[in-house]
Each structure stands twice: as C-alpha cells, then as structure tokens.
C-alpha cells in the first residue's frame, strides 16, 4: 500500500493531508490503516483526558493512583511512538529529544 504525507498536531489532535495553520507539528507518511490507528490513539487520548478532568475535582484521589492518568499517559506514549515510526527525519529527531523517548519501546 502506498504511504501518503500527513500533517499531525498532537495538542489539537489533528491529522490532515493539507497543511493549514499550525497543524504541521509533525510530518508523517502512512497508509490508510496507519492513519486509522493513529486517529484511534488520539481519540483514546481525548477520552482519557476527559476522565482526568473529572478526577481533578476529587482532591482525595492521588495522581499516581489514578487509572485515567495512566490511560492518558499510555495513549500519549503510543501516539508519539507511532509518530516516531511514521515520521520524517525532523519528526524522529523531535521525538528523540523528548524526556520519555526511552519509554516508547515499552509500549505495545
């Protein structure tokens, strides 16, 4: 299957074939299946993020004992792992400089 060029912005959870505004945080090359998987990971991040919002209103629940935070962290690492695997050289270099880069190999 042919890979196509996509622009990705993790913060806005945007994947687009067209460069517009600030959606070009990362440039990746992927098949339709790759993009579906990345989109699912970004959507999982959004769902987990909503869970962390509700948890933040419960001061008695500690961050390090919170399943929603763990889920968000896992989705974030999975997303960056995919960006690293599909990304152009600049994307790879950017991800390599992130403090959690060594953790990406532990993500399934």
Backbone torsions as a table, in degrees:
resi	resn	phi	psi	omega
1	UNK	NA	139.9	-179.9
2	UNK	-75.5	139.3	175.3
3	UNK	-91.3	141.8	178.3
4	UNK	-118.2	159.9	-178.4
5	UNK	-84.6	134.8	177.6
6	UNK	-134.7	151.5	174.6
7	UNK	-106.5	135.4	-175.6
8	UNK	-128.4	135.9	170.8
9	UNK	-126.5	113.6	-175.6
10	UNK	-68.7	-42.6	-176.8
11	UNK	-59.6	-45.4	179.5
12	UNK	-88.2	-4.7	-179.9
13	UNK	58.4	43.6	-176.1
14	UNK	-108.6	136.7	172.2
15	UNK	-128.9	125.9	-176.5
16	UNK	-147.9	148.5	173.4
17	UNK	-84.3	-12.9	-179.4
18	UNK	-109.3	132.3	177.0
19	UNK	-78.8	122.8	-179.4
20	UNK	-151.8	132.6	178.9
21	UNK	60.5	-129.2	-178.3
22	UNK	-108.8	31.5	-178.0
23	UNK	-80.9	5.3	-176.0
24	UNK	-104.5	38.8	175.5
25	UNK	-56.8	-40.6	177.5
26	UNK	-135.0	146.3	172.5
27	UNK	-111.3	126.5	179.3
28	UNK	-128.2	163.7	176.5
29	UNK	-127.7	118.2	-176.5
30	UNK	-147.9	161.5	173.9
31	UNK	-81.0	167.4	175.4
32	UNK	-54.8	-38.9	179.1
33	UNK	-65.9	-38.8	176.8
34	UNK	-60.1	-43.9	-177.3
35	UNK	-68.5	-37.7	176.0
36	UNK	-61.4	-44.5	-179.7
37	UNK	-64.8	-41.4	177.9
38	UNK	-65.5	-42.2	177.9
39	UNK	-60.2	-42.3	179.0
40	UNK	-63.1	-39.6	178.3
41	UNK	-64.4	-42.3	177.8
42	UNK	-65.3	-38.2	177.4
43	UNK	-67.3	-38.5	176.3
44	UNK	-62.4	-38.5	175.9
45	UNK	-60.1	-42.9	-178.8
46	UNK	-63.5	-42.3	178.9
47	UNK	-65.3	-43.1	179.2
48	UNK	-66.4	-36.5	178.9
49	UNK	-62.1	-40.2	177.6
50	UNK	-62.4	-40.5	177.4
51	UNK	-63.0	-37.7	178.6
52	UNK	-68.7	-30.5	176.6
53	UNK	-61.3	-47.4	-179.7
54	UNK	-66.7	-36.3	178.7
55	UNK	-64.4	-32.8	-177.6
56	UNK	-63.4	-15.9	178.5
57	UNK	-92.2	6.1	176.9
58	UNK	-118.5	87.7	-173.2
59	UNK	-64.8	-16.2	-179.1
60	UNK	-81.0	-10.7	-178.9
61	UNK	-96.6	120.7	-176.2
62	UNK	-77.2	145.0	-177.8
63	UNK	-56.6	-45.7	-174.7
64	UNK	-74.9	-0.6	176.3
65	UNK	-122.1	36.6	-174.5
66	UNK	-122.4	120.0	-177.3
67	UNK	-65.5	-36.3	179.6
68	UNK	-64.0	-40.9	177.3
69	UNK	-65.3	-40.1	177.5
70	UNK	-62.6	-42.2	179.5
71	UNK	-64.3	-43.1	179.1
72	UNK	-61.9	-47.1	179.8
73	UNK	-59.6	-42.2	179.7
74	UNK	-62.9	-45.6	179.9
75	UNK	-64.2	-39.6	179.1
76	UNK	-62.7	-46.4	179.0
77	UNK	-64.4	-40.9	178.8
78	UNK	-62.0	-42.2	179.1
79	UNK	-61.8	-47.8	-179.8
80	UNK	-67.4	-31.6	175.7
81	UNK	-63.9	-42.8	178.9
82	UNK	-66.1	-41.3	178.0
83	UNK	-61.4	-40.5	178.8
84	UNK	-63.8	-44.1	-177.9
85	UNK	-68.8	-35.3	-176.0
86	UNK	-97.9	-12.4	-170.4
87	UNK	-74.7	160.7	172.6
88	UNK	-73.8	-179.5	-175.8
89	UNK	-60.8	-39.1	179.9
90	UNK	-65.2	-40.6	178.0
91	UNK	-63.5	-44.1	179.2
92	UNK	-60.5	-45.6	179.8
93	UNK	-62.2	-40.4	179.5
94	UNK	-62.3	-47.8	-178.9
95	UNK	-66.0	-37.6	179.3
96	UNK	-60.7	-26.3	-178.5
97	UNK	-85.4	-7.1	-179.3
98	UNK	-74.9	143.7	-174.9
99	UNK	-63.6	-19.9	-178.3
100	UNK	-100.6	12.8	-175.7
101	UNK	-54.2	-42.1	-178.0
102	UNK	-64.9	-21.7	179.4
103	UNK	-76.3	-18.2	-174.8
104	UNK	-63.0	-31.4	-180.0
105	UNK	-68.7	-17.0	-179.3
106	UNK	-87.8	-7.8	-176.6
107	UNK	-87.3	135.5	178.5
108	UNK	-85.6	NA	NA
